[in-house]
Amino acid sequence: MAVVLPAVPTRTAEKSDVLGTAFVGCAFSSLDDDSKTKGMILTKCKSPQSNTNLQVRSRISPHKKQERNSMHHAKTLSSFVMSQYIYLLCAKILLFSFSFCSSSDTIVADKGIRDGELLVSKAQTFALGFFSPGKFNFRYVGIWYNNVQEQTVAWVANRNTPINDTSGFLSINPDGNLVLQHKYSTFPVWSTNISTSQSNSTKVMAKLTDTGNLVLILDNTKAVIWQSFDHPTDTFLQYLRVGFDRRTNQSWFLQSWKTDDDPGAGSYTLKISSTGKPQMIFYHQNLPFWRGGSWNGELFMGMPDMKRDMYTFNVSYIEDDNQAVLSYSMVDQSLISRVVVQPSGFFQVFTWDDQKSQWNRYWSEPTNQCDNYGTCGSNGNCDPLNFEEFRCTCLPGFEPKSPHEWYNNRDGSEGCVRKKGVSVCGNGEGFVKIEGLKLPDTSEATAKEGWSLDECEKDCLRNCSCTAYAVLDVRNGGSGCLAWHGNLIDIQKLSDQGQDLFVRVDAVELDKVRQHLNQFSPEDDHDIPSNTHPNLPFFSLKVIVEATRNFGDENKLGQGGFGSVYKGCLANGQEIAVKRLSEHSGQGTEEFKNEVTLLVKLQHRNLVRLLGCCFEKEERMLVYEYLPNKSLDFFIFEFERLNSDEKRRSSLTWDKRFEIILGIVRGVLYLHQDSRLKIIHRDLKASNVLLDAAMNPKISDFGMARIFGEDQIQARTRRVVGT
């Protein structure tokens, strides 16, 4: 009799040379009939470590021979019991084999997957299978994140052709195509639809990679003949491409689901436009909805947060005469990210929080009214933080096309036109520089690499249709030329990473701008910078007096060596903070000049925002955004009194403290590294970090700040200042 028994982990055999061996299986045989082995039992076992058969001979003692005879009578019963055991063992082995096959990462010609089975990538990062979204019972084939508890689909094969039941079968057909069929279909519901003489079912296999890419491979050459990355749906995965290639006539873009429960092709798409200077555009029903802008050497000009995100994402962008291709990878590969076009009309980035088992939103566009394409129409500039209630202003030399809509209805969508009587092809004309902008739509723009700004200006002046120009590549001080012909559309004031736009104006308008700058810089008084920003609004003394109630003590927020700071409220309800230079302050004059010079050039969400100024009679005042939560030192050094203020105390959670720290770091990083000027604050302390209504930190008081050269690491000072 020979009976096969299942493996017993770390099973030991007494008095044998296989002690401690984990056996795969053993066969026991009685050896009565052989004179040499009479009275012995031979045990044959297979070792998984060496894959060799081992034998153990055990002699049966005389007093157990009778027992052996009893065993002989129980052969029939033993055989029955063991056969049942073997049946159960085989069932387990088959079940294990089925599970192993159904979670493979590969489909070959004779082995597809049915509804309920999965492909899982080698590192188990992604899975492919059948799913039903939301409340519907329709079945789709999709790829989702395998290690995320909340099923999140990144790609859908049959997004517009769902299956009504669970009879779906994904396989490779005789032509070498990956096809989706079900029991009622005569033709495939979905197919890779490739045609090549090299492909047939015996040579082709489908594989799910660890990047979430489903690839169709020629088995003999390993050449990829089709991949899901060439047909993205709504999700931008690592190493996936968005853009176009004119040589192959290919384009790759993202398209939203119809709804959260319907993965069909929706109405929002994200593309790299191939018209004019390539740029990222988010479309709604084929019309521009939000514009990420063109690449300026560091980032897409309409996405200033990309500068911050470079520490999280490795962004690759290639642009030449033949192609424009965007892709990315994570700096920390342990992070799970998700970049998606939402059916609600948002382009968003998420990261997975494993502790909370949820997706955290990292970034989102559009975020405000000015992000919407063409909010202020042609030749209009949209400022989301404008101190006025209306966000739109016309560019220099332009006026509202529809004054009634512009002034009465606060609707700037019709934009601006050249002022009457203006001629832009005459003598004495020039350009006005407007700083800190998301540059206009580049569909009608032309790019010239390697040009200087002077060359760009001269070339633009020679062409009467040229309306504006800007730097093409901002790296290393700027190079190249980007010139616009015709109307300037979708301009926006940015709080960070904005660029300079040089707008063409006639001689009359150019003279007005010069007078505007010079009237506040008397020849006998150099207290006010001569290069005050042309877009910096000027407040009349009357407006400031009314806003602060004649600088009443009840509106006084604080006082320093420069003078006092007052809270004010403009006629439109906008709250402001007014820094008033004391006429008796010798300390404040230089600091005041320094602050004007710097803040008109610096724009960042974690720097206090300068709204305007007032230089009238003997008054020197700066107008800032009002930040209601005072300064950081109030929360740090007056915390005992703060404990009695339950509302404020509850707002200072540990998460919020971390956000405040992170915001300060971002602001300092911008000053030291990311701004056009290298700025050392020199007086950074808790009292100079202000907090807005949402407890976002804003670095303030740039009176002591110094501008450093790009490679400068030290400087001399005439007096000891700052912290």
DRENMI-995847 format. One record per residue (C-alpha): z, x, y negated. Coordinates in steps of 0.5 Angstrom, whole numbers, plus 2048, in hexadecimal, padded with zeros to 3 digits. Each point is the difference from the previous one (the first is absolute). Layout:
# DRENMI-995847
Z / X / Y
...
This chain:
# DRENMI-995847
800 / 800 / 800
7FE / 802 / 7F9
803 / 7FD / 7FA
7FE / 802 / 7F9
806 / 7FF / 7FB
800 / 800 / 7F8
802 / 806 / 7FC
807 / 801 / 7FF
802 / 804 / 7F9
803 / 807 / 802
801 / 7FE / 807
803 / 806 / 804
800 / 801 / 807
806 / 803 / 804
7FF / 807 / 803
7F9 / 801 / 7FE
7FC / 804 / 7FB
7FE / 7FA / 7FC
806 / 7FF / 7FC
800 / 7FD / 7FA
7F8 / 7FE / 800
7FE / 7F9 / 7FE
7FC / 7FE / 805
7FA / 7FB / 7FF
800 / 7FD / 807
803 / 802 / 807
7FD / 7FE / 807
805 / 800 / 806
7FE / 801 / 807
803 / 800 / 807
7FE / 806 / 804
803 / 7FE / 807
7FA / 801 / 804
7FF / 807 / 7FE
804 / 805 / 804
801 / 805 / 7FB
802 / 7FB / 7FB
804 / 7FB / 804
806 / 7FD / 7FD
7FE / 802 / 7F9
7FD / 7FC / 7FA
7FB / 803 / 7FC
800 / 7FE / 7F8
7F9 / 801 / 7FC
801 / 800 / 7F9
7FC / 801 / 7FA
802 / 804 / 7FA
7FD / 7FE / 7F9
802 / 807 / 7FD
7FB / 804 / 805
7FC / 7FA / 803
802 / 803 / 807
802 / 7FD / 806
807 / 802 / 803
803 / 7FF / 806
807 / 7FF / 802
802 / 800 / 808
807 / 7FD / 801
803 / 800 / 808
803 / 7FA / 802
807 / 801 / 803
801 / 7FE / 807
805 / 7FB / 7FE
7FB / 7FC / 7FC
7FB / 800 / 805
802 / 7F9 / 802
800 / 7FE / 7F9
7F9 / 802 / 800
7FE / 7FB / 806
803 / 7FB / 7FC
7FB / 802 / 7FA
7FB / 7FF / 805
801 / 7F9 / 801
800 / 7FF / 7F9
7F9 / 802 / 7FF
7FD / 7F9 / 7FF
805 / 7FE / 7FB
800 / 807 / 7FC
7F9 / 800 / 800
800 / 7F9 / 7FD
805 / 802 / 7FA
7FC / 806 / 7FF
7FA / 7FD / 7FF
803 / 7FB / 7FB
803 / 806 / 7FC
7F9 / 803 / 800
7FD / 7FA / 7FE
804 / 800 / 7FA
800 / 807 / 7FE
7F8 / 800 / 800
801 / 7FA / 7FC
804 / 804 / 7FB
7FB / 806 / 800
7FA / 7FB / 7FF
804 / 7FD / 7FA
801 / 807 / 7FD
7F9 / 802 / 801
7FD / 7FA / 7FD
805 / 801 / 7FA
7FE / 807 / 7FF
7F8 / 7FE / 800
801 / 7FA / 7FB
804 / 805 / 7FB
7FB / 806 / 801
7FC / 802 / 7FA
7F9 / 800 / 803
7FB / 7FA / 802
7FB / 803 / 805
7FA / 7FC / 803
803 / 7FD / 806
807 / 7FE / 7FC
800 / 7FC / 7FA
807 / 7FC / 7FD
801 / 7F9 / 801
804 / 7FC / 7FB
807 / 802 / 801
7FF / 807 / 802
800 / 806 / 7FB
7FD / 807 / 7FE
805 / 804 / 7FD
7FF / 807 / 7FD
802 / 806 / 803
806 / 801 / 7FB
801 / 7F9 / 800
7FF / 7FF / 7F9
7FB / 7FB / 800
7FE / 7FA / 805
7FA / 7FC / 801
800 / 7F9 / 803
800 / 7F8 / 7FF
804 / 7FD / 7FB
800 / 7F9 / 7FD
802 / 801 / 7F8
805 / 7FB / 7FD
800 / 7F9 / 802
7F9 / 800 / 803
7FF / 800 / 808
7F9 / 804 / 7FE
800 / 807 / 804
7FD / 806 / 7FD
800 / 807 / 802
803 / 805 / 7FC
804 / 806 / 7FF
807 / 800 / 7FD
806 / 805 / 7FF
803 / 801 / 807
807 / 803 / 7FE
801 / 7FB / 7FB
804 / 7FA / 802
7FD / 7FB / 7FB
7F8 / 7FF / 803
7FC / 803 / 7FA
7F8 / 800 / 801
7FC / 805 / 7FD
7F9 / 7FF / 803
7FD / 7F9 / 803
7FA / 801 / 804
7FD / 7F8 / 800
803 / 7FE / 7FA
7FB / 7FB / 7FE
7FF / 7FE / 808
807 / 7FE / 803
801 / 7FE / 807
803 / 7F9 / 801
803 / 802 / 807
803 / 806 / 804
7FA / 801 / 804
7FE / 806 / 7FC
7FE / 806 / 803
7FE / 807 / 7FC
7FC / 805 / 804
7FA / 804 / 800
7F9 / 7FD / 802
7FA / 803 / 804
7FD / 802 / 7F9
806 / 804 / 7FE
803 / 7FC / 7FB
807 / 7FD / 7FF
800 / 7F9 / 801
804 / 7FA / 7FF
7FF / 7FA / 805
804 / 7FA / 802
7FE / 7FB / 806
7FC / 7FB / 7FC
7FC / 805 / 7FC
7F9 / 802 / 802
7FF / 805 / 7FB
806 / 805 / 7FE
804 / 7FD / 7FA
801 / 807 / 7FD
7FC / 807 / 802
800 / 807 / 7FD
7F8 / 7FE / 800
7FE / 808 / 801
7F9 / 801 / 802
7FF / 807 / 803
7FC / 803 / 806
806 / 804 / 802
805 / 7FB / 801
801 / 7FC / 806
806 / 7FD / 804
801 / 806 / 804
800 / 805 / 7FA
804 / 7FC / 7FB
807 / 7FF / 7FF
805 / 7FD / 7FB
806 / 804 / 7FE
806 / 7FE / 7FB
802 / 806 / 7FC
807 / 801 / 7FD
7FD / 7FF / 7F9
7FE / 7F9 / 802
7F9 / 801 / 800
7FC / 7FD / 806
7FA / 805 / 802
7FA / 7FF / 805
7FF / 807 / 803
7FA / 802 / 804
804 / 803 / 806
7FC / 806 / 802
7FF / 803 / 7F9
807 / 7FD / 7FD
7FB / 7FD / 7FA
803 / 7FA / 7FC
7FA / 7FB / 7FF
805 / 7FB / 7FD
807 / 7FF / 7FD
804 / 7FB / 7FD
801 / 804 / 7FA
7F9 / 7FF / 7FE
801 / 7F9 / 800
807 / 7FF / 7FC
803 / 7F9 / 7FF
806 / 7FF / 7FB
804 / 807 / 802
7FF / 807 / 7FD
803 / 804 / 806
801 / 808 / 800
7F9 / 804 / 800
7FC / 7F9 / 7FF
7FB / 801 / 7FB
7FE / 7FB / 7FA
7FA / 802 / 7FC
7F8 / 801 / 801
7FB / 805 / 803
7F9 / 7FF / 7FD
7FD / 804 / 805
802 / 7FC / 806
800 / 7F9 / 7FC
807 / 7FF / 802
806 / 7FD / 7FC
807 / 7FF / 802
805 / 7FB / 7FD
806 / 7FC / 801
7FF / 7F8 / 800
807 / 7FB / 800
801 / 7FB / 805
7FE / 7F9 / 7FE
808 / 7FE / 800
806 / 803 / 803
7FE / 7FC / 807
7F9 / 801 / 800
7FD / 807 / 800
7F9 / 7FE / 7FF
7FC / 803 / 7FA
804 / 7FE / 7FA
7FE / 800 / 7F8
803 / 807 / 7FE
7FD / 807 / 801
801 / 807 / 7FF
7FA / 805 / 7FF
7FE / 806 / 7FD
7FA / 7FE / 7FB
7FA / 804 / 800
7FD / 7FE / 7FA
801 / 805 / 7FA
806 / 804 / 801
803 / 7FE / 806
807 / 7FC / 7FF
805 / 7FC / 805
7FF / 7F9 / 7FE
804 / 7FA / 803
7FB / 7FA / 800
802 / 7F9 / 801
7FA / 7FC / 802
7FB / 806 / 7FF
803 / 800 / 7F8
804 / 806 / 7FE
807 / 7FD / 800
804 / 807 / 7FF
7FD / 807 / 7FF
804 / 806 / 803
7FB / 804 / 7FC
7FC / 807 / 801
803 / 806 / 803
802 / 805 / 7FA
801 / 806 / 805
807 / 7FE / 801
800 / 7F9 / 801
7FD / 7F9 / 7FF
801 / 7FF / 7F8
802 / 7F9 / 801
805 / 802 / 805
805 / 804 / 7FD
806 / 800 / 805
7FB / 804 / 805
803 / 806 / 7FC
807 / 7FE / 803
7FD / 7FE / 807
7FD / 807 / 801
807 / 802 / 803
7FF / 7FB / 805
7F9 / 7FF / 801
7FB / 806 / 801
7FA / 7FD / 7FD
7F9 / 802 / 801
7FA / 7FE / 7FB
7F9 / 803 / 801
7FA / 7FE / 7FB
7F9 / 803 / 7FF
7F9 / 7FD / 7FF
800 / 7FE / 807
807 / 7FD / 801
807 / 7FE / 7FE
805 / 7FF / 805
808 / 7FF / 800
805 / 801 / 806
807 / 802 / 800
805 / 802 / 805
808 / 800 / 800
804 / 807 / 7FD
805 / 7FE / 805
7FD / 7FD / 807
806 / 7FD / 802
7FF / 7FB / 7FA
7FD / 7F9 / 802
7FB / 7FE / 7FA
7FC / 7FA / 7FF
7FB / 7FF / 7FB
7FD / 7F9 / 7FF
7FC / 7FC / 7FC
803 / 7F9 / 800
7FD / 7F9 / 800
805 / 7FE / 7FA
7FC / 805 / 7FC
804 / 807 / 800
7FE / 807 / 803
807 / 802 / 802
803 / 806 / 804
806 / 7FF / 805
805 / 805 / 804
804 / 7FE / 806
807 / 800 / 800
803 / 801 / 807
807 / 7FE / 7FE
7FF / 7FA / 7FD
7FA / 7FE / 804
7FB / 7FE / 7FA
7FA / 802 / 7FC
802 / 803 / 7F9
7FB / 7FF / 7FB
7FF / 807 / 7FD
7FA / 7FF / 7FB
7FC / 7FA / 7FD
7FB / 7FE / 7FC
7FE / 7FC / 7FB
807 / 800 / 7FD
7FF / 7FD / 7F9
7FB / 7FC / 7FC
7FD / 806 / 7FE
7FE / 802 / 807
7FB / 7FA / 801
7F9 / 803 / 7FE
7FE / 7FF / 7F9
806 / 7FC / 7FE
7FE / 802 / 7F8
7F8 / 800 / 802
7FB / 805 / 7FD
803 / 805 / 7FB
807 / 7FD / 801
806 / 804 / 801
806 / 7FD / 805
807 / 802 / 7FF
805 / 7FD / 805
806 / 803 / 7FB
7FD / 7FE / 7FA
805 / 7FE / 7FB
7FC / 7FA / 7FD
800 / 7FA / 805
7F8 / 801 / 800
7FE / 806 / 805
7F9 / 801 / 7FD
7FE / 804 / 7FB
7F9 / 802 / 7FE
7FE / 807 / 800
7FF / 804 / 7F9
7F9 / 7FD / 7FD
800 / 7FA / 804
803 / 7F9 / 7FE
801 / 7F9 / 805
7FA / 7FD / 802
803 / 7F9 / 7FF
805 / 800 / 7FB
803 / 7F9 / 802
801 / 802 / 807
803 / 807 / 7FE
805 / 7FE / 7FB
801 / 7F9 / 801
800 / 7FF / 808
802 / 807 / 801
7FA / 801 / 805
7FC / 806 / 800
7FC / 7FF / 806
7FA / 800 / 7FB
801 / 807 / 7FD
7FE / 804 / 7FA
7FA / 801 / 7FD
7FE / 805 / 7FA
802 / 7FF / 7F9
7FB / 7FD / 7FC
7FC / 805 / 7FC
802 / 805 / 805
7FA / 805 / 801
802 / 805 / 806
7FA / 805 / 7FF
801 / 802 / 7F9
802 / 806 / 7FC
808 / 802 / 800
801 / 7FC / 807
805 / 803 / 805
805 / 7FE / 805
807 / 7FD / 800
805 / 803 / 806
804 / 7FB / 803
805 / 802 / 805
804 / 7FE / 806
7FA / 7FB / 803
7FD / 7FE / 807
7F9 / 802 / 7FE
7FB / 7FA / 800
7FC / 7FE / 806
7FB / 806 / 802
7FA / 7FB / 802
7FC / 802 / 7FA
803 / 807 / 7FF
7FD / 807 / 802
803 / 806 / 802
7FF / 807 / 7FE
804 / 806 / 804
802 / 806 / 7FC
7FF / 7FE / 7F9
805 / 801 / 7FB
802 / 7FA / 7FB
7FC / 803 / 7FA
7FA / 800 / 805
802 / 7F9 / 802
801 / 7FE / 7F8
7F9 / 803 / 7FE
7FC / 7FD / 806
803 / 7F9 / 7FE
7FF / 800 / 7F9
7F8 / 802 / 801
800 / 7F9 / 804
801 / 7FA / 7FC
801 / 7FC / 806
806 / 804 / 802
807 / 7FD / 7FE
805 / 804 / 803
802 / 806 / 804
806 / 803 / 804
802 / 806 / 804
7FD / 800 / 807
805 / 804 / 804
807 / 801 / 7FD
802 / 806 / 804
801 / 807 / 7FD
800 / 7FD / 7F9
7FA / 7FB / 801
7F8 / 802 / 801
7FA / 7FC / 801
7FE / 7FA / 7FC
800 / 7F8 / 801
7FB / 7FC / 7FB
800 / 7F9 / 800
7FA / 7FC / 7FD
800 / 7F9 / 7FE
807 / 7FC / 800
806 / 802 / 802
804 / 7FC / 805
807 / 7FF / 803
804 / 805 / 7FC
807 / 800 / 801
806 / 804 / 7FD
804 / 804 / 805
807 / 802 / 800
7FE / 806 / 804
7FA / 804 / 802
7FC / 7FD / 7FB
7FA / 804 / 7FD
7FD / 801 / 7F9
7FA / 7FC / 7FE
7FB / 802 / 7FA
7FD / 7FA / 7FD
7FA / 800 / 7FC
801 / 7FD / 7F9
7FC / 801 / 7F9
802 / 804 / 7FA
803 / 7FA / 7FD
805 / 7FF / 806
801 / 807 / 801
802 / 801 / 7F9
805 / 7FA / 800
803 / 803 / 806
801 / 807 / 7FC
803 / 7FC / 7FA
805 / 7FC / 805
803 / 807 / 803
800 / 803 / 7F9
803 / 7FB / 7FC
807 / 801 / 804
7FF / 808 / 7FF
801 / 802 / 7F8
7FE / 806 / 7FF
807 / 802 / 7FD
804 / 7FE / 806
7FE / 802 / 807
806 / 7FC / 803
7FB / 7FC / 804
7FB / 803 / 805
7F9 / 800 / 7FE
7FD / 7FE / 806
804 / 7FA / 801
7FC / 7FC / 806
7FB / 7FB / 7FD
802 / 7FB / 805
808 / 800 / 7FE
801 / 7F9 / 7FC
803 / 801 / 7F9
806 / 7FB / 7FE
801 / 7FE / 7F9
807 / 801 / 7FD
800 / 7F9 / 7FF
7FF / 7FE / 807
806 / 805 / 803
805 / 7FD / 7FB
7FF / 7F9 / 802
800 / 802 / 807
806 / 804 / 7FF
803 / 7FB / 7FB
800 / 806 / 7FB
803 / 805 / 805
807 / 7FC / 801
806 / 803 / 803
800 / 7FA / 806
7F9 / 803 / 802
802 / 807 / 800
7FF / 803 / 807
802 / 807 / 7FE
800 / 806 / 7FC
7FE / 808 / 800
7FF / 806 / 7FC
7F9 / 7FD / 7FF
803 / 7F9 / 7FD
801 / 7F9 / 803
7FD / 7FC / 805
7FF / 7F8 / 7FF
7FE / 7FB / 805
7FB / 7FB / 7FD
7FC / 7FA / 801
7F9 / 7FF / 7FE
7FD / 7F9 / 7FE
7FC / 7FF / 806
807 / 801 / 804
7FF / 807 / 802
806 / 804 / 800
800 / 807 / 7FE
804 / 806 / 7FE
800 / 804 / 7FA
801 / 807 / 7FF
802 / 801 / 7F8
800 / 807 / 7FD
805 / 801 / 7FC
7FE / 803 / 7F9
806 / 805 / 800
7FF / 802 / 807
7FD / 808 / 800
801 / 800 / 807
7FB / 7FA / 802
7FA / 802 / 7FC
7FD / 805 / 805
803 / 7FB / 806
7FC / 7FA / 7FD
7FA / 804 / 7FF
800 / 803 / 807
801 / 7F9 / 803
7FA / 7FD / 7FD
7FC / 806 / 802
802 / 7FF / 807
801 / 7F9 / 801
7F9 / 7FE / 7FE
7FD / 804 / 805
805 / 7FF / 806
7FF / 7F9 / 804
804 / 7FF / 806
804 / 7FB / 803
807 / 804 / 800
7FF / 802 / 7F9
802 / 7FC / 7FA
7FA / 7FC / 7FD
7FF / 801 / 7F8
7FD / 7FA / 7FE
7FF / 802 / 7F9
802 / 803 / 7F9
802 / 7FF / 7F9
7FF / 805 / 7FB
801 / 7FC / 7F9
803 / 803 / 7FA
805 / 804 / 802
801 / 7FD / 807
7FF / 803 / 806
800 / 7FC / 806
7FE / 800 / 807
800 / 7F9 / 804
801 / 800 / 808
800 / 7FB / 805
807 / 7FD / 801
804 / 802 / 806
806 / 7FB / 801
804 / 803 / 805
802 / 806 / 7FB
800 / 807 / 803
802 / 803 / 807
807 / 803 / 7FD
802 / 7F9 / 7FF
800 / 7FF / 807
803 / 807 / 802
805 / 801 / 7FB
802 / 7F9 / 7FF
800 / 7FD / 807
808 / 7FE / 800
7FE / 7FB / 7FA
7F9 / 7FE / 804
804 / 7FE / 806
802 / 7FA / 7FC
7F9 / 7FE / 7FF
7FE / 7FE / 806
7F9 / 7FE / 7FF
7FF / 807 / 7FE
804 / 803 / 805
7FC / 7FD / 805
7FA / 802 / 7FE
802 / 808 / 801
7FF / 800 / 807
7FF / 806 / 804
7F8 / 7FF / 801
800 / 7FF / 7F8
804 / 806 / 7FF
7FA / 804 / 805
7FB / 7FC / 7FC
803 / 803 / 7F9
800 / 807 / 803
7F9 / 7FF / 802
7FE / 7FE / 7FA
803 / 805 / 7FC
7FD / 805 / 804
7F9 / 7FD / 800
800 / 800 / 7F8
803 / 808 / 800
7FA / 801 / 805
7FB / 7FD / 7FB
803 / 804 / 7FA
800 / 807 / 804
7F9 / 7FF / 804
7FC / 7FA / 800
7FF / 7FF / 7F9
7FB / 803 / 7FB
805 / 804 / 7FD
806 / 804 / 803
806 / 7FD / 7FD
807 / 803 / 801
805 / 7FA / 7FD
806 / 805 / 7FF
805 / 7FA / 7FF
800 / 7FC / 806
806 / 7FD / 801
803 / 7F9 / 802
800 / 7FD / 7F9
7F9 / 802 / 800
7FE / 7FC / 806
7FF / 7F9 / 7FE
800 / 7FA / 805
7FB / 7FA / 7FF
801 / 7F9 / 802
7FF / 801 / 807
804 / 807 / 800
7FA / 804 / 800
802 / 807 / 7FD
7FC / 802 / 7F9
801 / 807 / 7FE
801 / 800 / 7F8
801 / 805 / 7FA
7FB / 805 / 800
802 / 803 / 7F9
802 / 806 / 804
7FA / 801 / 805
7FC / 806 / 800
7F8 / 800 / 802
7FF / 806 / 805
7F9 / 803 / 801
7FE / 7FF / 807
802 / 807 / 803
806 / 801 / 7FB
807 / 800 / 804
804 / 802 / 7FA
801 / 7FF / 7F8
804 / 803 / 7FA
804 / 7FB / 7FC
803 / 801 / 7F9
806 / 7FC / 802
804 / 7FD / 805
7FF / 7F9 / 802
800 / 7FB / 805
803 / 800 / 807
